[in-house]
Amino acid sequence: MISEKLQQKKTKLAVIGLGYVGLPVAIYFSKKISVVGFDINVKRIQSLKNKQDPGKEIKPEEFEHCDIIFTDNIDDLKDVSFYIVCVPTPVDEHKVPDLNFLISASLIIGKVIKQGDYVVYESTVYPGCTEEDCIPVIEKESGLKAIQDFKYGYSPERINLGDEEHSLFNVTKIISGCNAESLEEIANVYSILVETIHKAPSVKVAEAAKVIENTQRDLNIALMNELSIIFDKIGINTYDVLNAAATKWNFLPFKPGLVGGHCIGVDPYYLTYKASEIGFNSRVITAGRYVNDTMGNYIAKKIIQHIIKHSSNAREAKVLIMGATFKENVNDIRNSKVADIVKVLKDYHLNVDVVDPYATSNELKNEYGFELVDKTANDYDVVIIAVGHKDFTDLSEDYFTLITKPHALIADLKGLYKDKINSRAYWSL
């Protein structure tokens, strides 16, 4: 059994892709067994060899007492018997799933896989992707036959950036396999690391379970966003409504906000793509995606309306945006919807400053074309609290007064300062 050989260190486990999902999997497995951490990003590999996580999720001390090598050399994978694929699965500019990372990882595995080996995919995909798109690549490259010569499975990742409560160890890990034997073996391997396992009846079921987790959240947030637009037109505060509704025992506590990142803002497109492929035109999911994808534009238009109403010269107006990452207390800027707000405001030739204690200015410049400012001004017409970083959650009203003009608007997208701002105009979603 591979699980026993791994625990006896007679063979190795490899993690392909060392981003926010793959790195913790590799690190924590390596405290129990021998691990090869593989990534094609040479700069990332060098950082990891120096015990530095570019994503700043894994602390330097967590690299201690690990039986792991970090490499970009395919030859280092030849002693491996169990492969875990944790590469990104984004969408392209047309919102179509981009499988290039998955196919590349499958090609790499196909070059080194042996009879008796196992491959498990953790990357979020649509139901059928593992067996229809990935495994055939391994078979063609290796000359081996799936199930007969090597086994495979799917185990969706449940890494939540910035969440210290729900860790890799204490969340339920869904696993699946290509047959009964592989299901048990894959469960045994993951049991080395995680406490609770749910065995899905098939690979497609496991894939579908993952993709609907984020689709469900996307739809619920889209409902809150649409409600916030309606309530704003009526003239009532969304959070007042939600607080009242939350007194009912079965009301779900979702809130409006920007929906970006590499999960909630992306995964539903994998499901709608597959639905379209099999001849079904999704209506509910695509409607939710439309609402959430257009919130940045809606927010920017609200800001512009305020400036036109209160500024004698809109082109001289200044806006401060607090936060640029896709969620609070992380440095990840992928698919950040804050960039949508910046773009619209700059299209109207407004002066926009952005601050963020977690984001990197160079990365924002390369990805979205704007940079962070080192120092805030004292004459803003609008301040947008876009991301609920802990650094932004306990500021005084005096702080906002000092950096703004008397007619300024505090646009608090997270509702952090509701009922706390009295000397300036206040608006929240």
C-alpha positions in Angstrom: 0.0 0.0 0.0 1.3 3.4 -1.0 0.1 5.0 2.3 2.3 2.6 4.3 5.3 3.1 2.0 4.9 6.9 2.4 4.8 6.6 6.1 7.9 4.4 6.1 9.6 6.8 3.7 10.2 4.1 1.1 8.6 6.4 -1.5 7.7 10.1 -1.9 4.6 12.3 -2.4 4.8 15.2 -4.8 2.8 18.4 -4.8 2.6 20.1 -8.3 2.0 23.8 -7.9 3.1 25.6 -4.8 0.7 28.5 -4.5 -1.8 29.2 -1.7 -3.3 25.7 -2.0 -0.3 23.5 -2.8 2.3 25.0 -0.4 0.4 24.2 2.9 -0.4 20.7 1.5 3.3 20.2 0.8 4.6 21.7 4.0 2.2 19.8 6.4 2.6 16.4 4.6 6.4 16.9 4.8 6.2 16.9 8.6 5.0 13.3 8.3 6.5 11.9 5.1 9.0 12.7 2.3 7.7 15.3 -0.1 8.8 16.9 -3.4 7.4 20.4 -3.8 7.4 21.2 -7.6 6.7 24.5 -9.3 7.7 25.9 -12.7 8.2 29.3 -11.1 12.0 29.5 -10.5 11.7 32.7 -8.4 9.1 31.0 -6.2 11.2 27.9 -5.7 14.2 30.1 -4.6 12.0 31.9 -2.1 10.7 28.6 -0.7 14.3 27.3 -0.4 15.0 30.4 1.8 11.9 29.5 3.9 9.9 32.5 2.6 6.4 32.1 1.4 5.7 34.7 -1.4 2.0 34.6 -0.3 3.0 35.2 3.4 0.5 32.5 4.6 3.2 30.1 5.8 5.4 31.5 8.5 9.2 30.9 8.2 9.2 28.7 11.3 6.7 26.3 9.7 9.4 25.3 7.2 11.3 23.7 10.1 11.4 20.0 10.6 10.1 19.3 7.1 11.3 16.4 4.9 10.8 18.3 1.7 12.8 19.5 -1.4 11.6 22.4 -3.5 12.4 22.1 -7.1 11.6 23.0 -10.7 13.5 20.0 -12.0 11.3 17.3 -13.4 14.0 14.7 -12.7 13.3 15.2 -9.0 9.9 13.7 -9.5 11.1 10.3 -10.6 11.1 8.8 -7.1 7.5 9.8 -6.4 4.6 7.5 -6.2 1.7 9.8 -5.2 1.1 13.1 -7.1 -1.2 15.9 -5.9 -1.9 18.6 -8.5 -2.6 22.1 -7.0 -2.3 24.4 -10.0 -4.5 27.5 -10.7 -7.6 27.1 -12.8 -8.5 30.7 -13.9 -10.8 31.9 -16.7 -9.7 33.9 -19.7 -10.9 37.3 -20.8 -14.1 35.7 -22.2 -14.9 34.0 -18.9 -14.0 30.6 -20.5 -12.1 28.1 -18.3 -8.4 28.2 -18.9 -7.0 24.6 -18.4 -3.4 25.4 -19.6 -2.0 25.0 -16.1 -3.8 21.7 -15.6 -2.7 20.3 -18.9 0.9 21.4 -18.3 0.9 19.7 -14.9 -0.6 16.5 -16.5 2.1 16.5 -19.2 4.8 16.8 -16.5 3.3 13.9 -14.6 3.0 11.9 -17.8 6.8 12.1 -18.3 7.6 10.6 -14.9 4.6 8.5 -13.8 5.2 4.7 -13.2 3.0 1.6 -12.9 1.3 1.6 -9.6 1.5 5.4 -9.0 -1.4 7.6 -8.0 -2.5 11.1 -9.2 -4.9 13.3 -7.3 -6.2 16.6 -8.6 -7.2 19.4 -6.1 -7.6 22.3 -8.6 -11.2 23.5 -8.9 -12.8 22.3 -12.2 -16.1 21.4 -13.8 -17.5 17.9 -13.4 -15.8 15.6 -15.8 -12.6 17.6 -16.3 -10.3 15.2 -14.5 -11.3 12.2 -16.5 -12.1 13.9 -19.8 -9.3 16.5 -20.0 -6.5 15.6 -17.6 -6.1 11.8 -17.4 -6.0 11.3 -21.2 -3.0 13.7 -21.3 -1.1 11.5 -18.8 -2.0 8.4 -20.6 -0.8 9.7 -24.0 2.4 11.1 -22.6 3.3 8.1 -20.4 2.0 5.3 -22.6 0.2 3.9 -19.5 -3.4 3.1 -19.0 -5.5 4.7 -16.3 -6.9 2.3 -13.6 -5.0 -0.6 -15.2 -1.5 0.9 -14.8 -2.0 3.9 -12.5 -4.9 5.2 -10.3 -6.3 8.7 -10.0 -8.7 10.7 -7.9 -10.0 14.1 -7.1 -10.0 15.9 -3.7 -11.1 19.5 -3.8 -9.1 22.1 -2.0 -10.7 23.9 0.9 -8.0 26.5 1.7 -9.4 29.8 2.8 -6.8 32.6 2.7 -6.5 34.5 5.9 -8.7 32.1 7.9 -6.9 30.7 10.9 -10.0 28.9 12.3 -10.6 26.6 9.4 -7.3 24.9 8.7 -6.2 22.1 6.5 -6.3 19.7 9.5 -9.8 20.4 10.9 -12.0 20.8 7.8 -13.6 17.8 6.2 -11.6 16.6 3.3 -13.6 15.3 0.3 -11.9 12.5 -1.6 -12.8 10.4 -4.6 -11.1 7.7 -6.6 -11.4 6.0 -10.0 -12.5 2.8 -8.4 -13.1 1.3 -4.9 -9.4 0.4 -4.4 -8.2 3.8 -5.3 -10.8 5.5 -3.1 -9.5 3.6 0.0 -5.9 4.2 -0.8 -6.3 7.9 -1.4 -8.3 8.1 1.8 -5.5 6.4 3.7 -2.9 8.8 2.3 -4.9 12.0 3.2 -5.6 10.5 6.6 -1.9 10.9 7.3 -2.7 14.7 7.4 -6.4 15.4 7.9 -8.8 14.4 10.7 -12.1 14.0 8.8 -12.7 12.5 5.4 -15.8 12.3 3.2 -15.7 9.7 0.5 -17.5 10.9 -2.6 -19.0 8.1 -4.8 -17.3 9.3 -7.9 -14.7 11.8 -9.2 -17.5 13.8 -10.9 -19.4 14.1 -7.7 -16.3 15.4 -5.9 -15.7 17.9 -8.7 -19.3 19.1 -8.6 -19.3 19.5 -4.8 -16.4 21.8 -5.0 -17.7 24.0 -7.8 -21.1 24.5 -6.2 -19.6 25.5 -2.8 -18.5 28.8 -4.3 -21.4 29.1 -6.7 -23.8 29.0 -3.8 -21.9 31.8 -2.0 -21.7 33.8 -5.3 -25.5 33.6 -5.7 -26.2 34.6 -2.1 -23.9 37.6 -2.3 -25.4 38.6 -5.6 -28.8 38.6 -4.0 -27.5 40.9 -1.2 -25.8 43.2 -3.8 -29.0 43.4 -5.8 -31.0 44.1 -2.6 -28.5 46.8 -1.7 -29.1 48.6 -5.0 -32.9 48.4 -4.5 -32.7 49.6 -0.9 -30.4 52.5 -1.9 -33.0 53.6 -4.4 -35.8 53.3 -1.7 -33.6 55.3 0.7 -33.0 52.7 3.5 -29.8 51.2 4.7 -29.1 47.6 3.7 -27.5 46.7 7.0 -30.5 47.9 9.0 -32.6 45.6 6.8 -30.3 42.7 7.3 -30.0 43.2 11.1 -33.8 43.1 11.3 -34.2 40.1 9.0 -31.5 38.2 10.9 -33.7 38.0 13.9 -35.5 35.1 12.1 -33.9 31.8 13.1 -33.3 30.5 9.6 -32.1 33.8 7.9 -28.7 33.3 6.2 -26.2 36.1 7.2 -24.8 37.0 3.8 -23.7 40.6 3.1 -23.3 42.7 0.0 -19.8 43.5 -1.3 -17.2 43.1 -4.0 -16.8 39.5 -5.2 -13.4 38.9 -6.7 -10.5 36.5 -6.1 -9.8 33.1 -7.7 -12.7 31.1 -6.2 -16.1 32.7 -5.9 -15.5 35.1 -8.7 -14.2 32.4 -11.1 -15.6 28.9 -10.2 -19.2 29.5 -11.3 -18.0 30.1 -14.8 -16.6 26.5 -14.8 -20.1 25.2 -14.1 -21.9 27.4 -16.6 -19.3 26.4 -19.2 -20.0 22.7 -18.6 -23.7 23.4 -18.6 -23.4 25.1 -22.0 -21.3 22.2 -23.3 -24.1 19.7 -22.6 -26.8 22.0 -24.0 -28.1 23.7 -21.0 -28.2 27.5 -20.7 -27.8 28.5 -17.1 -29.9 31.5 -16.1 -29.7 31.8 -12.3 -25.9 31.3 -12.0 -25.1 33.7 -14.9 -27.5 36.3 -13.5 -25.7 36.2 -10.2 -22.3 36.5 -11.9 -23.6 39.6 -13.8 -24.7 41.3 -10.7 -21.4 40.7 -8.9 -19.2 41.4 -11.9 -20.9 44.9 -12.3 -20.7 46.0 -8.7 -17.5 47.9 -9.2 -19.0 49.9 -12.0 -22.1 50.6 -9.8 -20.0 51.8 -6.9 -17.9 54.0 -9.1 -21.0 55.7 -10.6 -22.3 56.4 -7.1 -19.0 58.1 -6.3 -19.0 60.1 -9.5 -22.6 61.3 -8.7 -21.5 62.6 -5.3 -18.5 64.4 -6.8 -20.5 66.1 -9.6 -23.1 67.2 -7.0 -20.6 68.6 -4.5 -17.5 69.6 -6.5 -17.2 72.8 -8.5 -14.5 71.1 -10.6 -14.9 67.3 -10.9 -11.5 66.9 -12.7 -9.7 68.2 -9.6 -11.6 65.9 -7.2 -9.6 63.4 -5.2 -10.6 59.9 -4.2 -8.9 57.7 -1.7 -9.5 53.9 -1.9 -8.6 51.9 1.1 -7.8 48.3 0.1 -6.8 46.7 -3.2 -6.6 43.0 -2.5 -9.5 40.7 -3.2 -10.3 40.1 0.5 -9.3 41.2 3.9 -5.9 40.5 5.5 -4.3 38.8 2.5 -1.9 40.1 -0.1 -3.6 38.3 -3.0 -4.7 40.8 -5.8 -6.0 38.2 -8.3 -9.3 39.2 -9.8 -9.6 42.1 -7.4 -12.8 44.1 -8.1 -11.3 47.2 -6.6 -9.5 47.5 -9.9 -12.8 47.9 -11.6 -13.6 50.9 -9.4 -10.2 52.5 -10.1 -10.6 52.0 -13.8 -14.0 53.7 -14.0 -12.9 56.6 -11.8 -9.8 57.2 -13.8 -11.8 57.0 -17.0 -13.6 60.0 -15.7 -10.2 61.7 -15.1 -10.5 61.7 -11.3 -7.4 61.7 -9.1 -7.3 58.3 -7.4 -5.0 57.3 -4.5 -4.9 53.7 -3.3 -3.5 52.4 -0.1 -3.2 48.8 1.1 -0.9 47.5 3.9 -0.9 44.0 2.3 -0.7 44.5 -1.4 2.5 45.1 -3.4 2.6 48.2 -5.5 4.6 46.6 -8.4 2.2 43.7 -8.6 -0.8 46.1 -8.9 1.0 48.1 -11.5 1.8 45.0 -13.6 -1.7 43.6 -13.2 -4.0 46.6 -13.3 -1.9 49.6 -14.2 -2.1 51.6 -10.9 0.2 51.9 -7.9 -0.1 52.4 -4.2 0.6 55.8 -2.6 3.0 56.0 0.3 1.2 58.9 2.0 -2.4 60.0 2.1 -3.5 63.6 1.4 -5.7 65.8 3.6 -8.2 67.0 0.9 -10.1 64.0 -0.4 -13.6 64.4 -1.8 -14.4 60.7 -1.3 -12.9 57.9 0.8 -13.8 54.4 -0.2 -13.3 51.7 2.4 -13.1 48.8 -0.1 -11.5 46.0 1.8 -12.0 45.2 5.5 -8.3 44.9 6.4 -7.8 44.8 10.2 -5.8 48.0 9.8 -8.9 49.8 8.5 -11.4 48.5 11.1 -10.7 50.7 14.1 -10.1 54.2 12.8 -11.6 57.2 14.5 -14.0 59.6 13.0 -11.3 62.3 13.5 -9.1 60.3 11.1 -11.6 60.6 8.3 -12.3 64.3 9.1 -8.6 65.1 8.9 -8.1 63.6 5.4 -11.2 64.9 3.8 -13.0 68.1 2.7 -16.2 69.1 4.6 -18.4 67.9 1.8 -16.7 64.6 1.5 -18.3 61.2 1.3 -17.2 58.1 3.2 -18.2 55.2 1.1 -18.0 52.2 3.4 -18.5 49.1 1.3 -18.2 46.8 4.3 -20.4 48.7 6.7 -17.6 48.9 9.1 -18.4 52.5 10.3 -22.2 52.4 10.2 -23.5 54.9 12.8 -20.0 56.1 13.5 -19.5 58.8 10.9 -21.4 62.0 11.7 -19.2 64.9 10.4 -19.1 63.7 6.8 -21.7 62.2 4.4 -21.8 58.4 4.8 -22.9 55.7 2.4 -22.6 51.9 2.4 -23.8 49.1 0.2 
